[in-house]
Structure formats: C-alpha cells, structure tokens
Amino acid sequence: MNTFVKCRTIVSGVGIGKALITVEPINFLSMIDLQKGIIVNRHHELFGRCIKGAVLVFPGAIGSSVGAYAIYSMKVNGVAPTAIICSNKADITTASGCAISSIPLVDTPDVKSFLAIKSGMEVKVDADNNLVCLTNRTV
C-alpha cells in the first residue's frame, strides 16, 4: 500500500529513488565531493554516503549561495540526487540549485505522513502534483 504525502512544489518534475534522510543541514559547496556525490564532512551524519540517484530529504542548505552552483555541478557530473525534499521551508540556495539543474524540489510536507519516510525506502517525488509517494518498500 502506498502512502501519499502532500507538499509544496518549488521546482516541478518527477524524481524516483531511495530516500536518504538527515536532520542536519548540508553545505553543498564544502560538505560534498562534487565529482562523486559523497558526503565528505566527517561531522555530518551522512558522512561517506552517496547522494547520487537518491531522494535527498533534509531541512535545508547552509553556507554560501554558491552552493546552488555546487548542486548544478553535481548534476553535470551525473552524481546529483533525483529529487530533494526539504523538511522545512526550502532555502534560496537549494531552490536556486534545483531550478538551474532541473531537479524536482518540494518542501513543507504534511508532518504526520512525512514521518513515515525512512532511509532506504523507495520514494517518488511528483512535484507536478504536490505529492510524495512512499511505496513502503526498501530498495
């Protein structure tokens, strides 16, 4: 049975992948290897994890607005997430980076349903319809 989470669309499109969840913000410019898509900051809870092909679920970006170009670099290098879900209101760095990279972005998901998302779960972000679909299976 699928679970549907209502959300707000920031950048349209559809992205499918396994959920990669963190409660910590990410500095796209300094915390990620832009060639490999791997979190390189030893103090981040996703240290060593790859965001390539994942649906990244996080509160938002920190650091310089140049982080938007870091997101674009990951897209060009083929290591970007397929979609991003901001658990809070999307910040300008994430929104700009997703917009120039054509990465679907949603934010402010319905809290009650949102808590059902677990890392590794297959997630479809349908930003065109303000929905996140959870298939309740891991990939």
C-alpha positions as CSV (number, residue, x, y, z in Angstrom):
1,M,0.0,0.0,0.0
2,N,1.3,3.4,-0.9
3,T,1.4,6.4,1.3
4,F,0.9,9.9,-0.2
5,V,2.4,13.0,1.4
6,K,1.1,16.4,0.4
7,C,3.8,19.0,0.0
8,R,4.5,22.3,-1.7
9,T,6.2,22.4,-5.1
10,I,9.3,24.6,-5.5
11,V,10.7,23.1,-8.7
12,S,8.5,20.9,-10.9
13,G,9.3,17.5,-12.2
14,V,9.3,13.9,-11.1
15,G,12.1,12.0,-9.4
16,I,12.3,8.5,-8.0
17,G,14.9,6.9,-5.8
18,K,15.7,5.6,-2.3
19,A,15.2,8.1,0.5
20,L,18.4,9.4,2.0
21,I,17.4,11.3,5.2
22,T,19.2,13.6,7.5
23,V,18.1,16.0,10.1
24,E,21.3,18.0,9.6
25,P,21.6,20.8,7.0
26,I,24.1,20.4,4.2
27,N,26.6,22.9,2.8
28,F,26.7,21.8,-0.8
29,L,29.9,23.6,-1.5
30,S,32.1,22.2,1.3
31,M,30.5,19.0,2.5
32,I,30.1,17.1,-0.7
33,D,32.6,15.7,-3.2
34,L,31.1,17.2,-6.4
35,Q,32.7,14.6,-8.6
36,K,31.4,11.6,-6.7
37,G,28.4,12.9,-4.8
38,I,29.7,11.6,-1.5
39,I,29.3,13.5,1.8
40,V,32.9,14.2,2.9
41,N,32.3,16.1,6.1
42,R,33.3,13.8,8.9
43,H,31.0,15.5,11.3
44,H,27.8,15.1,9.3
45,E,25.5,12.1,10.0
46,L,25.6,11.2,6.3
47,F,29.4,11.1,6.2
48,G,30.6,8.6,3.5
49,R,27.1,8.2,2.0
50,C,26.4,9.0,-1.7
51,I,23.5,11.2,-2.8
52,K,23.7,10.1,-6.4
53,G,20.3,8.9,-7.6
54,A,18.8,9.3,-4.1
55,V,15.8,11.4,-3.0
56,L,17.6,13.7,-0.5
57,V,15.5,14.5,2.5
58,F,16.9,17.3,4.7
59,P,16.0,20.5,6.4
60,G,17.9,22.8,4.0
61,A,21.2,24.2,2.9
62,I,23.7,26.2,4.9
63,G,26.7,28.3,3.7
64,S,27.3,30.4,0.7
65,S,24.8,30.9,-2.1
66,V,27.5,29.4,-4.4
67,G,26.1,26.1,-3.1
68,A,23.5,26.4,-5.9
69,Y,26.3,26.1,-8.4
70,A,27.6,23.1,-6.5
71,I,24.2,21.4,-7.0
72,Y,24.5,22.2,-10.7
73,S,28.0,20.8,-10.8
74,M,26.7,17.5,-9.3
75,K,24.0,17.4,-12.0
76,V,26.6,18.0,-14.8
77,N,28.8,15.3,-13.2
78,G,26.0,12.8,-13.0
79,V,26.0,12.5,-9.2
80,A,23.0,14.6,-8.2
81,P,20.0,13.4,-6.3
82,T,16.9,12.6,-8.4
83,A,14.8,14.9,-6.2
84,I,15.1,16.8,-3.0
85,I,12.6,17.2,-0.1
86,C,13.2,20.0,2.3
87,S,11.5,19.1,5.6
88,N,11.4,22.8,6.4
89,K,10.7,25.7,4.0
90,A,13.1,25.5,1.1
91,D,16.1,27.9,1.3
92,I,17.2,30.0,-1.6
93,T,20.4,28.0,-2.2
94,T,18.6,24.7,-2.6
95,A,15.8,26.3,-4.6
96,S,18.2,28.0,-7.0
97,G,20.4,25.0,-7.4
98,C,17.5,22.7,-8.2
99,A,16.0,25.3,-10.6
100,I,19.1,25.6,-12.7
101,S,19.7,21.8,-12.5
102,S,16.1,20.7,-13.2
103,I,16.0,18.7,-10.0
104,P,12.4,18.4,-8.6
105,L,12.2,20.1,-5.2
106,V,9.3,20.1,-2.7
107,D,9.1,21.4,0.8
108,T,6.9,21.7,3.9
109,P,5.5,18.1,3.7
110,D,2.4,17.1,5.7
111,V,4.1,16.3,9.0
112,K,2.0,13.3,10.1
113,S,2.5,11.4,6.8
114,F,6.1,12.7,6.4
115,L,7.2,10.8,9.5
116,A,6.5,7.5,7.6
117,I,9.6,8.2,5.3
118,K,12.6,6.1,6.3
119,S,16.0,6.0,4.7
120,G,16.2,3.3,2.0
121,M,12.5,3.5,1.3
122,E,11.6,3.9,-2.4
123,V,10.2,7.4,-2.8
124,K,8.6,9.2,-5.8
125,V,8.6,12.9,-5.7
126,D,5.8,14.2,-8.0
127,A,6.4,17.9,-7.7
128,D,4.0,18.5,-10.6
129,N,1.1,17.3,-8.4
130,N,2.4,18.5,-5.0
131,L,2.9,14.9,-3.8
132,V,5.5,12.5,-2.4
133,C,4.6,8.8,-2.8
134,L,6.1,6.2,-0.5
135,T,5.9,2.6,-1.7
136,N,6.5,1.2,1.8
137,R,9.4,-0.9,0.5
138,T,13.1,-0.5,0.6
139,V,15.3,-0.7,-2.5
